[in-house]
């Protein structure tokens, strides 16, 4: 399974209304993290579970859902976590 598919699969636990994942790894070729095998990704996720939560709490939900991917296959992740009203 590709890393993007794995990210999408794990984030399904947050019951997203929408999810967009981009792979920016090629832009970071030669970067130390890229050399270690971890990719650079960008995420835009819209979910009801973010309602009433600040940015840090929203990011924690994402990190918790991704688990060990954050220490292995993902070196960097730019997150935009929104509620449906914010999107």
N, C-alpha and C positions, 0 to 999 in steps of 0.2 A: 504494500500500500504506500502511495506517495505521502510525503510529509503533509502536503496540503489536504489530502483526503483524511489523513489521521487527525489533523487539527479540526477539520470540519466534523468528523465523527465524534471526537471528544467534546467539542463545544455543543453538540446536540443536547447534552445534559442540561444546558441553560435554556433550552427550548426557544432558540432564536426565531424572531419574526423574519429577519434577513441576516445574511452573513456574506461578506466579501473578503477574500483572502488573496493577497498579491505576493509574489515571490520576487524580492529585490536582491537576491543572492548574487546575481551576475554583476550588480553594481558595486559589490564589495570584494571582488576577486583580489586576492593577495592580502586581504585583511586577516589578522591573526585568527579571528573566530571562524572565518571561512576555511582557513587551512585546517582547522580542527574538525571540520565536517558539519558544523552548525550553520544553518541557513539564516538569512535575514528576511523577515516577513512583515507584511502590513495587514492589519485586520480592522474591518469595520463590522461591528456586530450590533444588532438592534434586538433587545429582549426586555420583556416585562420585569424580569428579576432585578433589573438595574434601577427600577423606580424607587426613589427615596434614598438612594445610595450615592455617596460622593465618588469622585474619580478613583481614589485609592481603593475603596471597597469594591468598585466595579472591576478594577484590574485584578484584585485578589481573586475574585470569582473566576475570571478567565484563567489566571495562573493555576488555581486549584484544579480546574477542569482539565488543563493541559498536562498537569503532573510532571512526570519525568521527561517529557518532550522538551521542557524548558532547560533541562540540564544536558540534553543529548543532541537532538536533531534541530533545535532552535537556538541560535546564538543571540538573535535580536528580534524583538517583536514590537512594532509600533501599533498601539491599540487605540481605537476610537470606539468606545462603548456607550451606546445611546439607548434611551427609551423610545418608544414609538412616537411620542409627542415631540421629542427632540429631533428625531430624524425628519 
